[in-house]
């Protein structure tokens, strides 16, 4: 199965912990609005970003 990460931009505070811990580069931080966003790279389902996020703004989901 392939996975991706949904980012709730309302909850994201732009701390970048998720992007720094992501081993695949699935998550990046937008330079303008300082919020996390998902790239086209598939998530390896490691859950590091989920545990690192202080506001629970992330959710791993099955890619479509």
N, CA, C and O atoms as a GROMACS GRO file, in nm:
protein
  256
    1UNK      N    1   0.082  -0.118   0.000
    1UNK     CA    2   0.000   0.000   0.000
    1UNK      C    3   0.087   0.125   0.000
    1UNK      O    4   0.195   0.127   0.060
    2UNK      N    5   0.041   0.228  -0.066
    2UNK     CA    6   0.111   0.357  -0.068
    2UNK      C    7   0.039   0.455   0.024
    2UNK      O    8  -0.084   0.454   0.033
    3UNK      N    9   0.117   0.538   0.091
    3UNK     CA   10   0.060   0.633   0.186
    3UNK      C   11   0.104   0.775   0.154
    3UNK      O   12   0.206   0.798   0.090
    4UNK      N   13   0.026   0.870   0.201
    4UNK     CA   14   0.060   1.011   0.195
    4UNK      C   15   0.016   1.074   0.327
    4UNK      O   16  -0.041   1.007   0.412
    5UNK      N   17   0.043   1.201   0.344
    5UNK     CA   18   0.010   1.270   0.468
    5UNK      C   19  -0.085   1.385   0.438
    5UNK      O   20  -0.058   1.467   0.350
    6UNK      N   21  -0.194   1.391   0.511
    6UNK     CA   22  -0.284   1.506   0.503
    6UNK      C   23  -0.241   1.606   0.609
    6UNK      O   24  -0.217   1.569   0.724
    7UNK      N   25  -0.233   1.732   0.570
    7UNK     CA   26  -0.196   1.839   0.663
    7UNK      C   27  -0.316   1.929   0.686
    7UNK      O   28  -0.374   1.982   0.592
    8UNK      N   29  -0.353   1.945   0.812
    8UNK     CA   30  -0.459   2.039   0.848
    8UNK      C   31  -0.391   2.174   0.869
    8UNK      O   32  -0.331   2.199   0.974
    9UNK      N   33  -0.400   2.261   0.768
    9UNK     CA   34  -0.327   2.388   0.774
    9UNK      C   35  -0.379   2.482   0.882
    9UNK      O   36  -0.309   2.574   0.924
   10UNK      N   37  -0.501   2.459   0.927
   10UNK     CA   38  -0.555   2.540   1.036
   10UNK      C   39  -0.485   2.508   1.169
   10UNK      O   40  -0.470   2.594   1.255
   11UNK      N   41  -0.443   2.382   1.184
   11UNK     CA   42  -0.375   2.340   1.306
   11UNK      C   43  -0.224   2.357   1.299
   11UNK      O   44  -0.158   2.370   1.402
   12UNK      N   45  -0.169   2.358   1.178
   12UNK     CA   46  -0.023   2.366   1.160
   12UNK      C   47   0.028   2.502   1.207
   12UNK      O   48  -0.023   2.606   1.167
   13UNK      N   49   0.131   2.498   1.292
   13UNK     CA   50   0.192   2.622   1.343
   13UNK      C   51   0.327   2.650   1.276
   13UNK      O   52   0.395   2.747   1.311
   14UNK      N   53   0.365   2.567   1.180
   14UNK     CA   54   0.487   2.591   1.104
   14UNK      C   55   0.616   2.567   1.179
   14UNK      O   56   0.718   2.627   1.147
   15UNK      N   57   0.614   2.480   1.277
   15UNK     CA   58   0.734   2.454   1.358
   15UNK      C   59   0.840   2.376   1.281
   15UNK      O   60   0.957   2.378   1.320
   16UNK      N   61   0.802   2.308   1.176
   16UNK     CA   62   0.887   2.229   1.086
   16UNK      C   63   0.940   2.099   1.145
   16UNK      O   64   1.024   2.033   1.084
   17UNK      N   65   0.893   2.060   1.262
   17UNK     CA   66   0.938   1.933   1.321
   17UNK      C   67   0.905   1.816   1.229
   17UNK      O   68   0.987   1.725   1.214
   18UNK      N   69   0.789   1.817   1.167
   18UNK     CA   70   0.748   1.707   1.080
   18UNK      C   71   0.841   1.694   0.959
   18UNK      O   72   0.884   1.584   0.924
   19UNK      N   73   0.871   1.807   0.896
   19UNK     CA   74   0.957   1.805   0.778
   19UNK      C   75   1.100   1.762   0.814
   19UNK      O   76   1.165   1.693   0.735
   20UNK      N   77   1.147   1.802   0.929
   20UNK     CA   78   1.283   1.766   0.971
   20UNK      C   79   1.296   1.617   1.004
   20UNK      O   80   1.401   1.558   0.982
   21UNK      N   81   1.189   1.557   1.055
   21UNK     CA   82   1.197   1.416   1.096
   21UNK      C   83   1.158   1.320   0.983
   21UNK      O   84   1.190   1.201   0.991
   22UNK      N   85   1.091   1.368   0.880
   22UNK     CA   86   1.043   1.282   0.771
   22UNK      C   87   1.161   1.225   0.692
   22UNK      O   88   1.237   1.301   0.633
   23UNK      N   89   1.177   1.091   0.690
   23UNK     CA   90   1.291   1.031   0.621
   23UNK      C   91   1.278   1.029   0.469
   23UNK      O   92   1.378   1.010   0.399
   24UNK      N   93   1.157   1.049   0.417
   24UNK     CA   94   1.136   1.039   0.273
   24UNK      C   95   1.121   1.173   0.203
   24UNK      O   96   1.126   1.179   0.080
   25UNK      N   97   1.104   1.281   0.277
   25UNK     CA   98   1.083   1.412   0.214
   25UNK      C   99   0.939   1.435   0.173
   25UNK      O  100   0.911   1.521   0.090
   26UNK      N  101   0.847   1.358   0.230
   26UNK     CA  102   0.705   1.373   0.198
   26UNK      C  103   0.654   1.509   0.242
   26UNK      O  104   0.568   1.567   0.175
   27UNK      N  105   0.704   1.560   0.352
   27UNK     CA  106   0.659   1.689   0.405
   27UNK      C  107   0.766   1.796   0.389
   27UNK      O  108   0.885   1.772   0.413
   28UNK      N  109   0.722   1.913   0.349
   28UNK     CA  110   0.809   2.031   0.338
   28UNK      C  111   0.737   2.148   0.404
   28UNK      O  112   0.617   2.138   0.433
   29UNK      N  113   0.808   2.258   0.427
   29UNK     CA  114   0.748   2.378   0.484
   29UNK      C  115   0.746   2.486   0.377
   29UNK      O  116   0.849   2.517   0.316
   30UNK      N  117   0.629   2.544   0.354
   30UNK     CA  118   0.613   2.652   0.256
   30UNK      C  119   0.691   2.775   0.304
   30UNK      O  120   0.677   2.816   0.419
   31UNK      N  121   0.771   2.832   0.216
   31UNK     CA  122   0.855   2.946   0.254
   31UNK      C  123   0.774   3.073   0.279
   31UNK      O  124   0.818   3.161   0.353
   32UNK      N  125   0.657   3.084   0.217
   32UNK     CA  126   0.576   3.205   0.231
   32UNK      C  127   0.487   3.199   0.355
   32UNK      O  128   0.494   3.286   0.442
   33UNK      N  129   0.401   3.094   0.362
   33UNK     CA  130   0.306   3.089   0.475
   33UNK      C  131   0.357   3.009   0.594
   33UNK      O  132   0.289   3.001   0.697
   34UNK      N  133   0.476   2.950   0.581
   34UNK     CA  134   0.540   2.877   0.692
   34UNK      C  135   0.458   2.758   0.742
   34UNK      O  136   0.469   2.720   0.859
   35UNK      N  137   0.378   2.699   0.655
   35UNK     CA  138   0.296   2.582   0.692
   35UNK      C  139   0.350   2.458   0.622
   35UNK      O  140   0.412   2.467   0.516
   36UNK      N  141   0.326   2.343   0.682
   36UNK     CA  142   0.367   2.216   0.620
   36UNK      C  143   0.278   2.187   0.500
   36UNK      O  144   0.160   2.223   0.497
   37UNK      N  145   0.337   2.121   0.401
   37UNK     CA  146   0.260   2.074   0.286
   37UNK      C  147   0.317   1.940   0.242
   37UNK      O  148   0.431   1.905   0.274
   38UNK      N  149   0.237   1.865   0.168
   38UNK     CA  150   0.275   1.732   0.122
   38UNK      C  151   0.330   1.739  -0.020
   38UNK      O  152   0.270   1.802  -0.107
   39UNK      N  153   0.444   1.676  -0.042
   39UNK     CA  154   0.504   1.668  -0.176
   39UNK      C  155   0.446   1.546  -0.248
   39UNK      O  156   0.359   1.478  -0.195
   40UNK      N  157   0.494   1.520  -0.368
   40UNK     CA  158   0.450   1.404  -0.445
   40UNK      C  159   0.518   1.274  -0.400
   40UNK      O  160   0.484   1.166  -0.449
   41UNK      N  161   0.612   1.284  -0.309
   41UNK     CA  162   0.684   1.166  -0.260
   41UNK      C  163   0.595   1.090  -0.163
   41UNK      O  164   0.536   1.148  -0.072
   42UNK      N  165   0.585   0.960  -0.182
   42UNK     CA  166   0.500   0.877  -0.097
   42UNK      C  167   0.562   0.860   0.041
   42UNK      O  168   0.684   0.849   0.057
   43UNK      N  169   0.476   0.856   0.140
   43UNK     CA  170   0.512   0.837   0.280
   43UNK      C  171   0.549   0.690   0.303
   43UNK      O  172   0.489   0.600   0.244
   44UNK      N  173   0.648   0.666   0.389
   44UNK     CA  174   0.686   0.528   0.421
   44UNK      C  175   0.613   0.473   0.544
   44UNK      O  176   0.642   0.364   0.591
   45UNK      N  177   0.517   0.551   0.594
   45UNK     CA  178   0.433   0.509   0.706
   45UNK      C  179   0.514   0.489   0.834
   45UNK      O  180   0.484   0.400   0.914
   46UNK      N  181   0.617   0.571   0.854
   46UNK     CA  182   0.703   0.558   0.972
   46UNK      C  183   0.641   0.623   1.096
   46UNK      O  184   0.677   0.588   1.209
   47UNK      N  185   0.551   0.716   1.079
   47UNK     CA  186   0.477   0.784   1.186
   47UNK      C  187   0.560   0.884   1.266
   47UNK      O  188   0.510   0.939   1.363
   48UNK      N  189   0.684   0.909   1.229
   48UNK     CA  190   0.766   1.005   1.302
   48UNK      C  191   0.705   1.144   1.302
   48UNK      O  192   0.706   1.213   1.404
   49UNK      N  193   0.651   1.184   1.188
   49UNK     CA  194   0.591   1.318   1.178
   49UNK      C  195   0.468   1.330   1.267
   49UNK      O  196   0.445   1.434   1.329
   50UNK      N  197   0.390   1.224   1.274
   50UNK     CA  198   0.269   1.225   1.356
   50UNK      C  199   0.305   1.246   1.503
   50UNK      O  200   0.242   1.326   1.572
   51UNK      N  201   0.406   1.175   1.548
   51UNK     CA  202   0.448   1.186   1.688
   51UNK      C  203   0.518   1.319   1.717
   51UNK      O  204   0.512   1.369   1.830
   52UNK      N  205   0.583   1.378   1.617
   52UNK     CA  206   0.656   1.503   1.636
   52UNK      C  207   0.565   1.626   1.636
   52UNK      O  208   0.598   1.727   1.697
   53UNK      N  209   0.451   1.617   1.569
   53UNK     CA  210   0.364   1.734   1.554
   53UNK      C  211   0.298   1.772   1.687
   53UNK      O  212   0.222   1.693   1.743
   54UNK      N  213   0.326   1.893   1.737
   54UNK     CA  214   0.271   1.934   1.866
   54UNK      C  215   0.122   1.971   1.863
   54UNK      O  216   0.059   1.985   1.968
   55UNK      N  217   0.067   1.988   1.742
   55UNK     CA  218  -0.074   2.030   1.732
   55UNK      C  219  -0.164   1.926   1.667
   55UNK      O  220  -0.280   1.954   1.638
   56UNK      N  221  -0.111   1.806   1.643
   56UNK     CA  222  -0.188   1.699   1.579
   56UNK      C  223  -0.248   1.743   1.446
   56UNK      O  224  -0.365   1.717   1.418
   57UNK      N  225  -0.167   1.811   1.364
   57UNK     CA  226  -0.213   1.864   1.236
   57UNK      C  227  -0.198   1.764   1.122
   57UNK      O  228  -0.237   1.794   1.009
   58UNK      N  229  -0.141   1.647   1.149
   58UNK     CA  230  -0.110   1.552   1.042
   58UNK      C  231  -0.187   1.422   1.056
   58UNK      O  232  -0.221   1.378   1.166
   59UNK      N  233  -0.214   1.362   0.941
   59UNK     CA  234  -0.281   1.232   0.939
   59UNK      C  235  -0.226   1.153   0.821
   59UNK      O  236  -0.225   1.202   0.708
   60UNK      N  237  -0.180   1.031   0.847
   60UNK     CA  238  -0.133   0.943   0.740
   60UNK      C  239  -0.254   0.873   0.681
   60UNK      O  240  -0.336   0.815   0.752
   61UNK      N  241  -0.264   0.879   0.548
   61UNK     CA  242  -0.377   0.818   0.478
   61UNK      C  243  -0.326   0.737   0.359
   61UNK      O  244  -0.215   0.758   0.310
   62UNK      N  245  -0.409   0.645   0.314
   62UNK     CA  246  -0.376   0.567   0.196
   62UNK      C  247  -0.382   0.658   0.074
   62UNK      O  248  -0.478   0.732   0.055
   63UNK      N  249  -0.278   0.652  -0.009
   63UNK     CA  250  -0.273   0.735  -0.130
   63UNK      C  251  -0.374   0.683  -0.232
   63UNK      O  252  -0.400   0.563  -0.241
   64UNK      N  253  -0.428   0.775  -0.306
   64UNK     CA  254  -0.527   0.737  -0.409
   64UNK      C  255  -0.462   0.717  -0.542
   64UNK      O  256  -0.529   0.685  -0.640
   0.00000   0.00000   0.00000
